[in-house]
Amino acid sequence: MELIDTHCHLTFEGLAENVAAVIERSKAAGVTGWITVGTDPQENQKAVELASKFENMYAAVGIHPHDARTVTADTLKELREIAQHKKIVAIGETGLDYHYNFSSHDEQKSVFAEHLKIAAELNLPVVVHCREAFDETMEILEQHSSNVKKVVFHCFSGSAEEAETILDKGFYISFTGVVTFKNAETIREAAQIVPMDRLMVETDCPYMSPEPMRKQKINEPALMVHTARRLAELKGMDLGDFAEAVTTTSKTFFGLLVVKT
């Protein structure tokens, strides 16, 4: 079985200290590829350095909406430069988070739009963080994503109706271990309507360990098989067939799939 963890934070505390062992456990479980995601200038640099050390590991770089207030012209220039590294396969995560409001709404919107411009310039897909700001996120994407290669809503926790709206725009949706939680029926309903050529799987580790491993405080890529198994059940698919389909989608989205002509 081959799976790709399309959104993990392997440079974060709890994983970075023992990343080689984390990767070995991941491979043993059948999760053999990783997109490690940066959230600020320091983490972006760490993500690139880490991805350069491992085969089948790539990176996405961006400024999390929590830190939008810290972004300057120099920050964006640095982001544009590091995004041209050969191991970078996406811009993000970027977007809007109106739950904590660590940065103002205007700051978040402005920085999100700048990320979309950079992604369009470099012909890279975008990894979107959206929390309690669905309508505003869709509005900015409507305004600025016309030249963006592809868009994925990572860690999707919305409704089937929101999923339909995302799909109607041609975007992708990625699910975490939350889809395994007992109280996540709304998310499972959404997952059932997402076609396999638009669906991806992630851990968002070190957060949100899936059932039946929720007691494991530090989530890691090896545990993603539980999420994949639950999604396969929802789709009425064999796990192996699901893994093959979702991996093809992931490779296509991030440009890792060589299309033969």
ABEGO torsion letter per residue (X at the ends): XBBBBABBBAABBGAAAAAAAAAAAAAAAGBABBBBBBABAAAAAAAAAAAAABBGBBBBBBBBAAAAAABBAAAAAAAAAAAABAABABBOBBEBBAAAGABBAAAAAAAAAAAAAAAAAAGBBBBBBBBGAAAAAAAAAAAAAAABABBBBBGBABBAAAAAAAAAAGBBBBBBAAAABAAAAAAAAAAAABBAAABBBBAGOABGBBOAAAABABBBAAAAAAAAAAAAAAAGBBAAAAAAAAAAAAAAAAGABBBBX
